Amino acid sequence: MNEPTELQRVAPTRRLEGKRALITGAASGIGRATALRFAEEGANLALWDVNEEQLAAVVGEVTRLGTSVMSSVTNVAEEDEVANAAEAITQAWAGLDVVVANAAVSFPADVPVHELDIEIWDRVFSVNLTGMFLTYKNGVRSIMAHDGGGSIICVSSGAAFKPAVGSE
């Protein structure tokens, strides 16, 4: 039997020094972890989330790491909110180098599909699909605003491979 392997944390190399990065869904989970790592690597951060309190906590964490940060309570499913928040980044920083489209919501695990309300369905698809599109659309514009080069990272779910309760 193999012994469990202990994971070793890779030391920051500051490889993102001076890069400007947008991270959506930054208040918790993968978005928060990405924000912290990007800050350790020297990136300037624009953080979006709908949870104002948790977003403020993450802003505090990355600020303590010495990075420049701007944040916005932004619902990625709302076109005007995304456009306005992206324009604020472009105005402040003359564009972006990296966009991490991470914001997402899930269906409730305790509700079978045949009992799911259409409002919940619409919210999940608005955030997960429309939100991803709007983040890309405005993120690409912001990347192109300075020199047209950059990276777009899409964080997705493995939920397609693991059905939820009641989906049989």
Secondary structure, 3 states (H helix, E strand, C coil): CCCCCCCCCCCCCCCCCCCEEEEECCCCHHHHHHHHHHHHCCCEEEEEECCHHHHHHHHHHHHHCCCCEEEEECCCCCHHHHHHHHHHHHHHHCCCCEEEECCCCCCCCCCCHHHCCHHHHHHHHHHHHHHHHHHHHHHHHHHHCCCCCCEEEECCCCHHHCCCCCCC
